[in-house]
Amino acid sequence: MTTTTTPTATAFLNPRVIALAHYAARAVLEKVLARHGVTFQQSVTLRLAAVAEGPVERDRIVADVVGALKIDAAEAHSVVDELVSAGLLAHHETPHGSSHASPQVRITDVGRELFETTSAETAPVTARVYAGIPAEDLAVAGRVLSLITERADAELAALAG
């Protein structure tokens, strides 16, 4: 038996509500990604390379993955290595004497095709999930969730420091 929850006027935003929404949306994405042999972490990393305007320093992409997924740098480097091994990212040669502090990576044509394919497959699902939600409600939710993220990141930094 499948049960669904219907939002009510008394549903307040709290950690459980946020977690349920996150994991429901992530499960949909992971179903699409699994058909292509890609993990969630790889997808996040690949997206960062796809939206970059050209090659990106490996340390920058690792830092962005760490910030997005709250994983350690070693794990993020491992994900980048997995994508390079799979031919979805490639090392980018920088000219001698370049001022880049770390090696660069770039998305490959195969990686871009995969990113575009998975994005296209999830777009209609996302559209259905968000359908009928007033723009004003989405704007408020976006502001509130951004503030919660900012505060949680500050708390995480304080716990780490």
N, C-alpha and C positions, 0 to 999 in steps of 0.2 A: 504494500500500500504506500502510495506517495502522498505526502502532505505538503501543502504550500502554506506560506504565511501571507496574510494580507495586511498591508500597512493600515494602521488605525490612527485616529487622531491622538492617541495617547502614546504612540511610539516615539520615544525620545532618543536622540543620538547618544550612544554610550559605547564603550569599548566592544561589547558583544555585537551590537548592531554593525559597527564598522568592520569587525572581523568577519561576520557572516557575509556581508556584501563583498568584501575582498576575496574571501575564499570561494564564493559562488562564481564571481567573475573570473578568478584565476583558474578554476576548474574547467570553465568553458574554453579559455585560452589553451590550457594544457592539453585538452582533447584535440584541438586543431594542431598544436605543435607536435604531439605524439605521432600524428599521421605522417609527419615529415622528419621524424627522428631527432627532434630538437627539444631541449629542456627549457624550462622557464628562465633559468639563469642565462643560458645561451641566447635566448630570445631578447632578453633585456640588453645584453651586451651587444648583440648584433644590431639592435635598434640604434644604440648610441653611435655605432660606426656608420649606419645607414643615413642618419640625419646630419652627420658631420659634413662639413663642406670640404671634402678631401681627406687626406691622411690625417690621423690624429696621434698624438704622442701616446704610447702605450701606458705610461704612468697616469695620464689624464683619463683615459678610458677606464683604467683600473680604479682610480679614485671615484669616478662617477658611478661605477658598478657597486663599489663599497658603500657609497652614500645612498644609492637607490635600494639596495637589497640588504643592507646592514650585515654584510659578511666581511671577513677579514681579507686583507690584500692578497695573501697567498692563495686563497680560494678564487678570488677574482682573476689573478694571473693564470690560474689553472683553467678557468673558463675561456680566457683569451687563447691559451694554448690549444684547447679543444677545438675552438673555431678555426684556428690556423691549420691544425692537423686535418680538419674536415674540408679545408679549401674554401671556407666561407669568409675568412679574413686572411690577409697576406701581409708579410713584412714589407714596409715601404723603405726603399733605399733613399737616404738623404745625401745630398752632395757633401763631399769632404769639406770640412771647415764650417759645416752648418751649426747654427746655435741651438739646435734642439737638444734638450737635456736628456731625453730618453729616446729609444728607438720608436719609430712610428709604425702604425698598422693602418691598413685601409680595407674597406669591404671589397670583395671580389665580385665579378659579374654573377657568379653562382650564388654568393651571399645576398646580393641585392635582389636577385630573382626570388630566392626563398623568402626574404623579408617582405617583398611585394605580394607574394602568393599568400603568405599567412595573414598579412594585413587585409588583403582582399577577402579572405575567407572569414575573418572575424568581424569585418565591418557590418555586414547585415545583422549579425547576432547583436552586436553593440547597439545598432539602430533600434532593434526590437526591444532591447532591455531599457533603453532610455526613452522610447516612444511615449508621448503623452505627458511627460513630465514638463511642467511649465519652465521656461527659460529662467524665470526669476528664482524658482526653487533650485535649479541647477547652479545658479550663480551663488546663492546663499550657501548651498552645500559645498561648493568649491572653496569659498572663503573660509568656512568653518573647518573643513578638512585640512586646508593649507595651514591654518593657525595651529591646529592640533599637531600636524606633522612638525612644524617649526618648534613647538614647545617640547614634543617628545624627543626630537633630535637634540635639543638643548639639555634635556634630562639625561639622555644617553651619553652625551659628551661629559656631563658632570660626573656620572657614574664611572666613566672610563678614566677620568682625570684624577 
